[in-house]
Amino acid sequence: MTTTDAIGALQRRLAEGLAKIDPHHRLLGRPVSYRVIDGQMLEITYRDVAGIAEAEVLGVKRIMGKDCYCSVSPQTAEQIIVRFVVPLK
């Protein structure tokens, strides 16, 4: 599987799975960006997030189906950035 195929598969799983695990739309519909790191990792960054629950983080990790790391950092006083990093291979 190529890197492009792996990214496409992850994007499809997220699009289908977020509706089920994100009932409050904390991630669903937020600005999202994808960045490949060293050709081996994919960083998925959600911006303008009002908050996120541990259950939602765990749900995204289940969707990824691999070892996935998550970090949350402030963007503004009211919003956070939620970043997931997942291996592509």
N, C-alpha and C positions, 0 to 999 in steps of 0.2 A: 504494500500500500504506500502510495506516495504521500508526501507531506500535505499536498493539496487535498488529496482524498481523505486523509485523517482529519484535517480541519473541517472539511465539508460534513463529514460524519458527526463530528462533535457539534457543529452548528445545528444540524438537523435534530440531534437528540435534545439539545437545549431548547430549541423552538417547540418541540413536541412536549417535553417534560416540564418546562417552567409553568405552563398553564395548570398543571396538576399540583405542583408543590409550592406555588407562589400565589395563594388565593388573595392576598392583599396587594398584589402587583408591586411589590417592593423592587423587584428586578425586572419583571416583565414590562416592556415598553420604555425602559430607561435607556439613555444613550450607552451603547456598548462598543468597545473596540477590541480588535484582535491583533496580537503581535507575536511573531515567531521569534524565539530566543535561541540563538546558536543552532538553528535548524532542528532542535530536539525537543523544545518545550513551547507550549502555546500559552500566552498570557491573555486572559479574558478580563477586561476591566469594565465595570459598570459604574457610571457616574450619576450624580444627582439622586442618590438613594437616600430616602428619609431615615431608614433604619433597617436592620435585618435581624431575624431570630436565628438561634442556633439550629433549629429544625430546618429552616430554609437553606442554610449553609450545608447541612448534612444531606439534604435532598439534592442539591446541585452536585455534591461529591458522588452520590449514588448514580446520577445521570451520567457523569463523566466515565464511570466504570473503571477508573484507574487511580493510582496514587495522585491525589490532587491536594494542592495547598491553597489556603485562603488567607488573605490579609484584609483588614479593614482599616482605613485611615480617614482622618477628617478632610473634607473638601471645603466646607464652610461651617459656620456655627450650627446650621440646621441640616446639612447634608454630608454624606460620607461617600467614599469611594470603596467599592468592594472588588477585590482583585483575586482571581483564581489562576493558578498556574498548574498545567497538566502536561505530562510527557506525551509526546506524539508517537513514540515507538515502544 
